[in-house]
Amino acid sequence: MTSHDSRLDILKQIGRRIWAAPGGVAVLPAGLLLAAYATGLFQSEIARAQDEPIVRREGTLTYTTIQNNGGKKQVGGNYAALQFSNDASSAFYGCYKNRKADKRSGGATVLAGDDLCEVQANGWDGATYNTSGTLNFAVDGPVGRNAVPTNFAVWLGTAKDSGISRNQLGFLIDQHSNAYFRNGNVGIGSIFGYNPPATYDEKRAPPFPLTIATQKPSAALAAFQAGQSTGGAQINTENGYSASHPIYGFWGDPTTGLGHSAAGTVNIIAAEREVARFDAKGTMQIAGTAESEAVRLRPIRYASLPACDAANAGTVAYVADILKPVTAWRQRINAGGGKYSAFIACDGEGWHAF
């Protein structure tokens, strides 16, 4: 047996004893320790047992190996802990934590704020390793029987300030499934990030705190009560301007709402039909044209009219309880409570019939 084989065999014997020992604390025979020392196992040569995996087996089943992926001609060529399973259960890596100093029996309850599990990504910057990313599970509130509230966070470092700190939280999901992003915009849709984009130009940073890009005209965002088919709001996307497709619609009635037929123009749309529009000059058009066949004003009582002053000059109303009959053009209307009706207008100084 070569010295390499001897070292590997001794290493496996030590590993099996530690694996089988309660709490991972093993008492090693003196002969085994002397053999390990004699073969140089405690020197740097321990790292040379690269091509043979350290294996955890139970019967004929292989559960865990630690091996050099480079020796297996895998991309990367680094050591990896590989987990295998051959049944309906997934491969499993677990982090277990309690507050008791001696973990061999019983336990002590974890506390709010305790980190439960952490996976780190470390990169060499030319002088030292920097923790540039961390996946972290932590206790997210008071702990009770069968209840350990937990959050999941992604921490990201920066080029200017390597390592992980509280102001570098990238993403957090709390115990209530609420999600939080910090110091960054969120983009939904293949135009953001790698989906992958067809060209590099399509990889863009989201310009707003929440940005949604759809591939074709469709509903992009909706807010409604669960189980209800009407009564909510809906935001749609449209290919260019449209006077018949609302951008802001209603859940259950998406063809009714507000549209955008041109720059500086807002359209009121009902059942994919424009019924009114307002332009940047303040002009209102009814039924999509400047000339309307009919305009109906709801009758109002004289006492409910706004004050006729400079601020309300140009206001038109249909009054249904004028005290005296209208017999002349621009007749002054200054009292209600009667049985007569007429269209009246405010000129800034008083109401007049027309």
SULQUIHU-V24021 format. One record per pair of residues at least 6 apart in sequence whose ideal C-beta (glycine too) atoms are under 6 Angstrom apart, sorted by the first residue. I is the first residue (numbers start at 1). J is the second residue. Records with the same first field share a line. If there is no record, write none. Layout:
I=J + J
This chain:
3=39
6=39
7=39 + 41 + 49
8=49 + 52
10=35 + 36 + 41
15=54
17=26
18=24 + 26
22=104
23=103 + 104
50=68 + 71
51=71
53=65 + 67
54=66
55=65
56=63 + 64
62=84
64=83
65=82
66=81
68=79
69=76 + 77 + 78 + 80
70=77
83=91
85=91
95=116 + 117
97=110 + 116
98=107 + 108
99=108 + 110
100=107 + 108
109=143
110=139 + 143
112=139 + 141 + 142
114=139
115=138
116=137
117=137
118=134 + 136
119=135
120=131 + 134
121=132 + 133
122=129 + 131
123=130 + 132
130=162 + 163
131=163 + 164
132=157
133=156
134=155 + 164
136=153
137=150 + 152
138=151
140=149 + 150 + 151 + 174 + 175
141=149
149=175
151=174
152=173
153=172
154=170 + 171
155=164 + 168 + 169
156=168 + 170
157=163
169=182
171=181
172=180
173=179
185=206 + 209
186=210
187=206 + 211
188=212
189=212 + 213
191=202 + 213
192=206
197=203
212=220
214=220 + 237
217=237 + 238 + 239
219=234 + 236
220=235 + 237
221=235
222=234 + 251
223=232 + 233
224=232 + 251
229=252
230=252
232=251
234=249 + 251 + 254
236=247 + 249
238=245
241=260 + 261 + 262
242=259
243=259 + 261 + 267 + 274
244=272
246=257 + 258 + 259 + 269
247=259 + 260
248=257 + 258
249=257
250=256 + 257
255=271 + 272
256=270
259=267 + 269
261=267
264=280
265=277 + 279
266=278
267=274 + 277
268=275 + 276
274=288
276=286
277=285
278=284
286=292
297=318
299=318 + 320
300=317 + 319
301=321 + 336
302=319 + 321 + 336
303=336
306=312
308=346 + 350 + 351
310=348
312=346
313=346 + 348
315=346
316=345
317=344
318=343
319=344
320=341
321=336 + 337 + 338
322=333 + 338 + 340 + 342
323=335 + 337 + 338
325=340
326=342 + 353
330=352
331=353
332=350 + 352
333=344 + 351 + 353
342=353
343=354
344=351 + 353
345=352 + 354
